[in-house]
Every structure is written in structure tokens, then in C-alpha cells.
């Protein structure tokens, strides 16, 4: 079994990276190192391989690279930059769903273990969802990969020239090392590792910083004509230097030429893709920061690389020509399709249109007024077609969605659409996990790889789905819907699309409505921080949700969240207090974590503007760990136990009057402390906690 240790960075990076594997619940979080460490680039791009929905495309590693090379490198083993891909496969004939989670590696490097090539059923409908631990993840296809690679090479060459008194780099070779950017990401002290009951108590330390480097030629001119259809490019060994190898990364991105309808049928590739038209003119990306203020758009990687990477134009043109020459894909039997939208404003994968992403029906944001605005951490490929096919199978009786169980408290188990469990940006990120060896190389998290890569770190994407599947469900005596993982010998695993299908079918009853992504969800605001109906509807479509006006108004969403969740948290206090949350460095139990999360969601949704009052206040210990929670509208526990230690107190003091003591996780600094009840203003998120750093930068991940 692997030792789950993961690197976390300060200020702009992770809050909690949780290690978990279904069957053996391996959970961890890590505290950041010194706040003075250099900032890690929070904006990375994911180079999507050609044909991502085919068996070969699923097994071809995605490549992580800086969106703007001038902001610093991106390393998959860095917990604050880790990107994740989750795939789901539906057999429309039988209605069975399976999961395959493609691998992500640093651009131009090789994986720690070769990905498993899945066997897909005939006519399979495949979809992908993306998650990210940084601020904004951009998608790039092979058409765009050349400029990104060249920009990274140029930035590395420049860094090498300035970092040494006697430069060794020539005009064509970059020698700077692309390793972890600071000691803050090199050797974290991780806590809460494995137990068999999802209640981690053990501790572990280690490193997960990438040390493998690669030599790159900054002025190389790849041909960009690799079109092999029988597999990924041979692994490229990392050597000396910082930027990924341009030629190697280009070949990996190209992967295989788009499949024709004939070959698609032979390997189970669903030929049901319909192009999502993108804006003819790509504007700068617009990110999102909290408090509804638009982020400064990161510089376009293609623009920043234009001078250096002019030699790559022919490669990109070749890739485009190859894709254009491929026969268009026609709909297969039993598969739902989505009509293409008109060119211009509408769903889009990136600011710059890419043939490969269009063919795979990829979406990562919305073109609004001619400018692309990202979902920040979330994207998907072919999600709408997948959910249409799944719902068709449900109606035909071929796909049976398991009913929600009854929790220990006698109430229905929760879903991603339960107001008792949602936050300000529900249904975001995935349940995928990876392994990272000591050199920063990445592998799929499978039983075989855990055995072969003993001591590897486990990287996990903090998500609402992961919070429910791996923390709330076990605490309440519930079990998530799981299906076979094709990369892991059929071992059962949960997944985002399973959570959404189950939530759509069973969430909602009189007095307990189903939560749908609201207009004030921070991920669906436009580039000016204003609500966008079109962007909200596009996001909903990726999660199998009906478009507006279905669901709640922003004011009603806030009110229902406060009323329903505040009550359920208090009712389940005895179950939640005895279980750790996903971030012991931020809150000492699952109870205090959920209370803190609810308190912060109220602010991030700007609920106060609707005349509502934040129901929750929290107390922190000397280390900034939340150790107590108070509620204005109090509810009694419905399971046996001592209840909330602060019962009867409606306003928690901001800090404790005594040092920390051991809490639910058994870790120093995570204890209950000693409160001095009395009048105090509701406390803000503890400024010293890693949870605060990530939360204030983007959102709190769970």
C-alpha cells in the first residue's frame, strides 16, 4: 500500500489534498511550509490528446504545462497544480457504466507506469470531466500544443541564462531545471493517512516534489505529423533541463489521428460527436476570483510564444490539416447527440478554437460577447451526449440507478444536490486520484501500481463529490454508487457522473428541494463578475441539470442552504464530531469543517445582499484551526452523544482562550481548545489557515 504524502504550497496553492482509494480509504491532508516561499503558478493548461474518447485516447497521457510560461512551470506532482481527468463509459446496449481515469503527466516527460489501455464495448458512449487544484485550468488540443511547448522552452532558456553566472545554455538549448518551485512544495508534513474505516489517524511525511527534468530545444521545429493510430508515442525519458521536449510533447499530444467511422466501430469508439462551435476570434481568457471580482486575464500562452515559436506554425497547421481531412463522425446506434450551436457566443473549450477539442465536444467555459470566460477548474468532453444516452437507458430500464440508502440518523443519505451538503459551487471537480513517485512522475492509482511504486504519494482532487463519497457518506453510514474501474481490474469506484445521475433521480421532496447550480455560483459568473444565464446553463448541462429557470433564485438558494444545511449539521453533530474532515489543518472534525464551509459559502454567494444573516460562526485555536461552531438557529442532535459543545451559544468567540488540544484527528493543533462563551462578532475564515489561503484565492474546494 502506498504512503500517501503530497506536496502542498502556501498562499495560492492547496488547502487540502486528500489521499483516498476505494477499498482502502487512504486520506491525507498536508500543511503548507513557510508563507514566504515563492508563489506557485496557479494557472496551468492541460494538453488533451487527439481522439480523447477512444480507447487509445483514454490511455494516452494528458500533459500539464503553464498557460503563461512567464508565470512559472506547472508540475503535476505539486498538490497546488495537480489536474485530474475522469472518464465514464456507457454501454448503450446493456446500460452498464464503467469508469476509466486517464493519466496526467508533466509535458514532455514519461509516466511512472504505462497507463492501462481499456477495452471498450461496441458503440460505447464516452465522456470526460476535468478537475484542478489550482485557480484556472485551461484546455488545449494538439492544434495549440506547439505554442505552449515553445513558450515553456523559451522561458526555461531565459531562466537558465539568468540563474547561472556562466550560462551553459546555447541559443538552441534550455538547461534550467524545471523542478518544484520552492521548499514549500518539497517536503510537507502530511497527516492523516490510511485506515480501513475512512478515519485516518496515522501520520506520515515524505516528498512528492518532481525532480525529473528534461532537456529541451527552445528553437526546435517539430514536424507535427505523427498520426499513428495504434498507440501513444513511446515514453520520453526526462533528462537535464527545465522545459518539456518540444518534439516529444508534440508527438504525445498528437497521439493518434482522429478515427474514421469505420475504425471507430472496431475499437468501441463512440462516433456520436457533434462539434460545439467556438468563437471565430479568440479573446483573452477571463478568470475568476472571489467576492465577485473578475480576475486579471492571464496572458495568452499563444500570444506570449508567438515570437519564439513562429517555427511551430507549420506543425500546428499540419495537425489542423490532418484533423480536417478526417471524415466527420456520424452518430452511432443508440447514442444521443446534441445539435451544434451557431458560431459566436456559446459553450467553448478555450479562447482559441481547436479542431481536436471541438471534435471531442469539449467545454470549459462560455464565449460571452466575444470573450472566453472559464469555469476555472471544471471542464468536460462529450458530457451532454453521455447524460442523454444514460437517461435514455434509464427510461428504457437498461440502466438502474441505485436508490439512496438511509443514514444512521434515519434520514435519507445525501447527494451532490442535497442542500444539506452543497456549497457555493456545487458539483465541481472529480474523484480521480493519481500516484506520484519520488521523481515527480505520475501513474494511475491502481492496485498494481501501488504495489510496484511502494511509497508513492497519492494525489486527490478536492471536490464536492469527494467530500460526500469519502467523508460524509462513511460518517453517516452511507455508501456511494460505485462501478468497475477499467484501469484497476474492475475494482469498484465512485465518479462524478454517477453522483449526478443518482442526485438527479432521487434528490428533492416537499420541503427539501434539489439544489441546482444558481446564477450566483462563482464558477458561472461572466468575465465582469456578473451572473450569466448562458454560462450557468452550459455548466448545468455538463452535470445533467435542467436549464434555468429550473431550480432556485440566488436568494432562495442562499436561504435553503442556510436553513436546511445548518439544521442537518446540528442534527448529525454526534456522527460528524467523531470523524475527521478533509482538512485537519483547517478544522478539527468533520462537524467543524462543514460548519466552516457553510459559513464561507454564505459569503461567497453574497447571501447577505438578499437580507439574510449568516447562521454560523466559528472559533479557532492558536494555530488557526476551527475548533468550535455556533448556530443562530439551533437544532437538537438526533443521534446519541454529547452533542455540540457550544450548544446554547449562538455566537462563537473568534478565538480560544487556551492552547490547542488533541481533536478528532488526534493531531496536535487540531483539538477543541477551551472557549470562553460570550458576545463576539461571527469570526471570519482564519487568516493563518491553509484553507483560508486557497479559499480566498479561488474557492474552498470541498
SVG drawing of the C-alpha trace seen along z (x, -y; Angstrom):
<svg xmlns="http://www.w3.org/2000/svg" viewBox="-44 -44 75 51">
<polyline fill="none" stroke="black" stroke-width="0.4" points="0.0,0.0 1.3,-3.4 2.3,-6.0 0.1,-9.0 2.2,-12.1 1.6,-15.0 3.1,-18.4 1.2,-21.5 2.1,-25.1 1.4,-28.2 -0.9,-31.2 -2.1,-30.4 -2.0,-26.7 -3.7,-23.8 -5.8,-23.7 -6.2,-20.0 -5.1,-17.3 -6.8,-14.1 -5.4,-10.7 -8.1,-8.1 -8.7,-4.9 -11.9,-2.9 -11.5,0.3 -8.6,-1.1 -9.5,-4.6 -6.3,-6.4 -6.9,-10.0 -4.5,-12.8 -4.0,-16.4 -0.8,-18.4 0.1,-21.7 1.9,-24.3 5.5,-25.3 6.7,-28.8 4.4,-31.5 7.5,-33.3 8.0,-30.6 7.8,-31.8 4.3,-31.7 3.4,-28.8 1.8,-29.4 -1.9,-28.7 -2.9,-28.8 -2.0,-25.7 -3.1,-24.2 -3.9,-20.6 -2.9,-19.4 -5.7,-17.0 -4.5,-14.1 -6.1,-13.5 -9.1,-11.3 -9.6,-11.5 -12.8,-9.5 -11.3,-6.4 -9.7,-3.6 -6.2,-4.7 -7.0,-8.3 -8.1,-7.4 -4.7,-5.6 -2.7,-8.5 -1.4,-10.7 -2.6,-14.3 0.2,-16.8 0.3,-19.6 2.1,-22.8 2.0,-26.5 -0.7,-28.6 1.7,-31.5 5.3,-30.3 6.4,-33.6 4.4,-32.8 6.5,-29.7 6.3,-26.0 3.5,-23.6 4.2,-20.2 1.5,-17.5 3.1,-16.3 2.7,-19.7 -0.5,-19.5 -1.4,-23.1 -1.2,-22.5 -2.5,-19.0 -5.0,-18.4 -7.3,-15.4 -9.3,-13.7 -12.2,-11.3 -13.8,-9.2 -17.1,-7.3 -18.1,-4.7 -21.7,-3.8 -22.7,-0.6 -26.0,-1.8 -27.0,1.8 -26.7,3.1 -26.9,-0.2 -23.8,0.6 -21.4,-2.2 -17.7,-1.8 -15.1,-4.3 -11.6,-5.0 -9.5,-7.8 -6.9,-9.0 -3.4,-10.0 -1.9,-13.4 1.8,-14.0 4.2,-16.9 4.6,-17.9 7.4,-16.1 8.0,-13.5 7.1,-9.9 4.7,-8.4 5.9,-6.4 3.9,-3.4 2.4,-3.0 -1.4,-3.6 -3.7,-0.6 -5.4,-0.5 -9.1,0.2 -11.3,2.4 -14.5,0.5 -17.8,2.1 -19.1,1.7 -20.8,-1.6 -19.7,-2.9 -20.6,-6.5 -17.5,-8.0 -17.3,-11.3 -14.7,-13.1 -14.7,-15.6 -11.8,-17.7 -10.8,-18.9 -8.0,-21.1 -6.3,-22.0 -5.1,-25.5 -7.0,-28.6 -7.8,-28.2 -7.2,-25.1 -7.2,-25.7 -7.7,-23.0 -5.5,-22.9 -5.6,-20.5 -2.8,-19.4 -3.5,-22.4 -2.5,-24.6 0.2,-22.5 3.1,-23.7 2.9,-27.3 2.6,-26.2 5.6,-23.9 7.7,-26.5 6.8,-29.2 7.9,-26.8 11.2,-26.1 11.8,-29.8 11.0,-30.6 13.3,-27.8 16.1,-29.0 15.7,-32.5 15.7,-31.2 18.8,-29.2 20.6,-32.2 19.8,-34.4 20.2,-31.7 23.9,-30.9 26.9,-33.2 28.4,-31.1 25.4,-30.1 25.7,-26.7 22.6,-27.1 23.2,-27.6 21.0,-29.6 19.0,-26.4 19.1,-24.5 17.4,-25.3 19.2,-24.0 17.3,-25.4 15.8,-22.8 12.0,-22.5 11.6,-21.2 9.4,-22.2 9.4,-25.9 10.1,-26.1 10.7,-24.3 7.1,-24.9 6.2,-22.2 9.2,-20.0 8.8,-18.3 5.4,-18.8 4.4,-17.2 1.4,-15.2 -1.1,-14.0 -4.0,-11.6 -3.1,-8.6 -4.6,-5.3 -7.2,-3.4 -9.7,-0.8 -12.6,-2.9 -12.1,-6.3 -11.0,-7.7 -7.3,-8.3 -5.1,-8.6 -1.7,-7.7 0.9,-10.3 3.4,-10.3 6.0,-12.6 7.7,-12.5 8.3,-14.2 6.4,-14.4 8.2,-17.2 9.2,-16.5 12.9,-16.2 12.9,-14.7 14.0,-17.3 14.1,-17.3 16.3,-18.8 14.6,-20.9 15.5,-22.7 14.0,-26.1 14.0,-26.6 13.2,-23.1 10.8,-22.8 8.7,-19.7 7.0,-18.3 3.8,-17.8 2.8,-15.0 2.7,-12.0 -0.6,-10.3 -0.2,-6.7 -3.5,-5.2 -2.2,-2.2 -1.0,-3.7 0.6,-6.6 4.0,-7.8 6.9,-5.9 7.7,-7.2 10.1,-10.1 12.7,-9.9 13.3,-13.0 16.9,-14.4 18.5,-17.6 16.8,-20.9 13.6,-22.6 11.2,-22.9 9.5,-19.8 10.9,-18.5 9.0,-20.2 9.2,-17.3 8.3,-14.7 5.4,-16.7 4.1,-17.3 4.1,-13.6 2.4,-12.8 -0.3,-15.4 -0.9,-14.2 -1.3,-10.7 -3.4,-9.3 -5.2,-10.9 -9.0,-11.3 -10.6,-7.9 -12.8,-7.4 -16.3,-6.0 -15.1,-2.6 -12.2,-2.4 -14.3,-3.9 -16.6,-0.9 -13.7,1.5 -12.4,0.3 -15.6,-0.8 -15.1,-4.4 -18.4,-6.2 -18.8,-8.1 -21.5,-10.4 -19.6,-13.6 -21.1,-16.8 -18.9,-19.9 -19.5,-22.7 -18.8,-25.9 -16.4,-28.3 -15.9,-32.0 -14.1,-32.8 -12.0,-35.3 -10.3,-34.1 -10.2,-36.7 -8.1,-36.6 -9.2,-34.2 -11.0,-35.7 -10.6,-34.1 -12.5,-34.4 -11.6,-35.5 -13.8,-35.5 -16.0,-38.4 -17.3,-38.6 -14.3,-40.5 -13.0,-39.4 -9.5,-38.2 -6.9,-39.8 -6.9,-37.6 -3.7,-35.5 -1.7,-36.4 -2.4,-34.2 0.2,-31.4 -0.1,-31.5 0.5,-35.2 3.4,-35.1 5.0,-32.4 4.4,-33.9 7.8,-35.5 9.7,-32.4 7.5,-29.8 7.0,-31.0 8.7,-27.9 5.9,-25.8 3.2,-27.2 3.8,-24.6 3.3,-21.8 0.1,-23.3 -1.1,-23.7 -0.2,-20.2 -2.2,-18.9 -5.2,-21.0 -5.0,-19.8 -4.8,-16.2 -7.9,-16.7 -9.7,-18.5 -9.0,-15.7 -10.5,-13.1 -14.1,-12.2 -16.6,-13.7 -18.0,-11.3 -21.6,-10.2 -23.9,-9.2 -23.8,-5.6 -26.8,-3.5 -28.5,-4.1 -26.5,-7.3 -27.8,-10.7 -26.4,-13.7 -26.5,-17.4 -27.1,-19.8 -24.2,-22.1 -24.7,-25.7 -24.2,-28.7 -20.7,-30.2 -20.0,-33.0 -21.1,-33.2 -21.8,-29.9 -20.1,-26.9 -16.4,-26.7 -13.4,-24.7 -10.8,-27.5 -10.2,-31.0 -8.6,-29.7 -10.6,-27.2 -9.0,-23.8 -10.2,-21.2 -9.5,-18.2 -11.3,-19.7 -14.3,-20.6 -14.4,-17.0 -14.5,-15.7 -17.3,-18.1 -15.1,-19.6 -16.4,-22.6 -14.6,-24.5 -16.4,-27.8 -18.5,-30.2 -17.9,-32.7 -19.7,-35.9 -19.6,-39.0 -16.7,-37.6 -14.6,-36.8 -14.0,-33.4 -14.8,-33.1 -13.7,-29.9 -15.3,-27.7 -11.9,-28.0 -11.3,-24.4 -14.0,-22.4 -14.5,-21.2 -15.9,-18.2 -15.8,-16.5 -19.0,-14.8 -20.8,-15.1 -24.1,-16.2 -24.2,-13.2 -23.2,-10.9 -26.0,-12.0 -28.5,-11.9 -27.6,-8.3 -27.6,-7.4 -31.1,-8.9 -32.3,-7.1 -31.0,-3.8 -32.7,-4.7 -36.1,-5.3 -35.7,-2.0 -34.9,-0.1 -31.4,0.9 -29.6,-1.4 -30.8,-1.0 -29.6,-3.8 -29.3,-2.5 -31.6,-4.1 -30.2,-6.3 -29.8,-4.5 -31.0,-5.5 -28.3,-7.1 -27.6,-6.3 -29.7,-9.3 -32.8,-7.7 -32.8,-10.3 -32.1,-9.8 -28.4,-9.7 -27.1,-12.9 -26.3,-13.7 -24.4,-16.4 -27.8,-18.2 -28.8,-18.0 -29.0,-21.4 -27.7,-19.7 -24.3,-19.1 -23.8,-21.7 -21.7,-24.8 -21.3,-27.9 -20.1,-25.9 -21.7,-22.6 -21.0,-19.7 -17.4,-20.7 -14.2,-18.6 -13.8,-14.9 -13.0,-11.8 -9.9,-10.8 -6.6,-10.1 -3.1,-9.5 0.2,-8.2 3.5,-10.3 6.9,-8.7 9.9,-10.5 10.9,-11.9 7.5,-13.6 6.4,-11.1 2.7,-10.2 0.8,-6.9 -2.8,-5.8 -3.8,-4.8 -4.3,-1.1 -3.6,1.9 -0.8,2.9 0.8,-0.5 0.5,-0.9 2.4,2.4 5.0,1.5 5.5,-2.1 5.7,-1.4 5.9,-4.7 4.4,-6.8 2.3,-9.8 -1.4,-9.8 -2.8,-12.9 -6.5,-13.6 -8.7,-16.4 -10.6,-18.1 -14.3,-18.1 -17.8,-18.2 -18.2,-14.7 -15.1,-13.5 -16.4,-15.2 -19.7,-13.3 -18.3,-9.9 -15.3,-9.7 -16.2,-11.7 -19.9,-12.4 -21.1,-9.0 -18.9,-7.0 -19.7,-9.3 -23.4,-8.9 -23.3,-5.1 -24.0,-5.6 -22.3,-4.1 -21.8,-5.9 -22.8,-4.4 -19.7,-2.6 -18.9,-0.9 -15.9,1.0 -12.7,-0.9 -11.4,0.4 -7.8,-0.8 -7.9,1.1 -9.0,4.6 -12.7,3.8 -12.3,2.6 -15.3,0.5 -15.0,-3.2 -17.3,-6.3 -17.3,-9.0 -18.8,-12.4 -21.3,-11.3 -22.6,-8.6 -23.2,-11.1 -25.0,-13.4 -27.3,-10.7 -28.2,-9.5 -28.8,-13.0 -31.0,-13.8 -33.1,-10.8 -33.6,-10.8 -32.9,-14.3 -35.9,-16.5 -39.0,-16.2 -41.6,-18.6 -39.7,-20.9 -36.4,-19.5 -35.8,-20.7 -33.0,-19.6 -30.2,-22.2 -29.3,-23.2 -26.3,-25.4 -27.5,-29.0 -26.8,-32.2 -24.6,-33.4 -22.3,-30.4 -18.8,-31.9 -17.8,-29.5 -20.6,-30.6 -20.1,-34.4 -19.1,-36.2 -15.7,-38.0 -17.0,-41.0 -18.2,-39.0 -21.8,-39.3 -24.4,-36.5 -24.7,-34.8 -27.7,-32.7 -26.0,-31.2 -22.8,-30.3 -24.9,-28.8 -27.0,-26.8 -23.8,-25.5 -22.3,-24.4 -25.6,-22.7 -25.6,-20.8 -22.2,-19.2 -23.8,-18.0 -27.1,-16.6 -29.1,-19.5 -32.0,-21.2 -31.5,-24.8 -32.9,-27.9 -35.5,-28.8 -35.5,-25.4 -34.0,-25.5 -33.8,-28.3 -33.2,-32.0 -30.0,-33.2 -31.8,-34.4 -33.8,-31.2 -30.6,-29.1 -28.9,-31.0 -32.0,-30.7 -32.4,-27.0 -28.7,-26.3 -28.6,-28.1 -31.9,-26.7 -31.5,-23.0 -27.8,-22.6 -27.5,-24.4 -30.2,-22.1 -28.8,-18.8 -25.2,-19.6 -26.5,-20.1 -28.8,-17.1 -25.8,-14.9 -23.3,-16.6 -22.6,-13.3 -21.8,-11.5 -19.7,-14.3 -17.7,-15.2 -16.2,-11.7 -14.9,-11.8 -12.1,-13.8 -12.8,-16.3 -10.7,-16.5 -8.6,-19.4 -7.4,-18.7 -5.1,-21.8 -8.2,-23.9 -10.9,-22.3 -10.6,-19.6 -13.5,-17.4 -16.0,-16.9 -18.5,-18.8 -16.4,-21.9 -15.3,-21.6 -18.8,-21.5 -19.8,-24.4 -16.8,-26.5 -17.7,-25.6 -21.3,-26.7 -20.2,-30.0 -17.8,-30.7 -20.3,-29.7 -22.7,-32.3 -20.1,-35.0 -19.0,-33.7 -22.6,-33.6 -23.1,-37.1 -26.1,-35.9 -26.0,-39.0 -27.2,-41.1 -30.5,-39.3 -31.2,-40.5 -30.1,-37.1 -27.9,-36.7 -25.1,-34.2 -26.3,-31.4 -22.8,-30.1 -19.9,-31.5 -16.7,-29.6 -13.9,-29.6 -10.3,-29.0 -7.4,-27.8 -3.9,-29.4 -3.0,-27.6 -5.9,-28.9 -7.7,-25.6 -11.5,-25.8 -12.4,-24.0 -16.0,-25.1 -19.1,-26.2 -22.2,-28.1 -25.6,-28.5 -28.1,-31.3 -30.9,-28.9 -30.2,-25.9 -31.4,-22.3 -31.0,-19.3 -29.0,-16.2 -31.0,-13.2 -28.4,-10.5 -26.9,-9.5 -24.0,-11.5 -22.9,-14.6 -23.9,-17.0 -22.4,-20.3 -20.1,-21.5 -21.3,-25.0 -25.0,-24.2 -26.8,-27.2 -24.3,-29.7 -25.5,-31.4 -22.3,-33.5 -18.9,-31.8 -16.0,-33.8 -13.5,-34.3 -10.6,-32.6 -9.9,-30.3 -8.5,-31.5 -6.3,-28.4 -3.9,-26.5 -5.0,-23.7 -5.5,-20.1 -6.0,-16.9 -9.2,-16.7 -10.9,-14.1 -8.0,-13.5 -5.6,-13.1 -3.2,-15.6 -1.6,-18.4 -3.2,-21.7 -6.4,-20.1 -8.0,-20.0 -11.0,-21.5 -9.2,-24.1 -11.1,-26.0 -13.8,-28.5 -14.9,-31.5 -18.6,-31.9 -19.7,-35.4 -20.7,-38.1 -18.5,-38.3 -18.8,-39.0 -19.0,-36.0 -15.4,-35.1 -14.1,-35.2 -12.1,-32.4 -8.9,-32.1 -6.3,-34.0 -3.5,-31.8 -5.0,-28.6 -4.1,-27.0 -7.9,-26.6 -8.2,-30.4 -5.3,-30.9 -6.9,-28.7 -10.4,-29.8 -9.6,-33.5 -7.7,-32.9 -10.4,-30.9 -12.7,-28.7 -12.5,-26.2 -12.6,-23.0 -15.0,-20.9"/>
</svg>
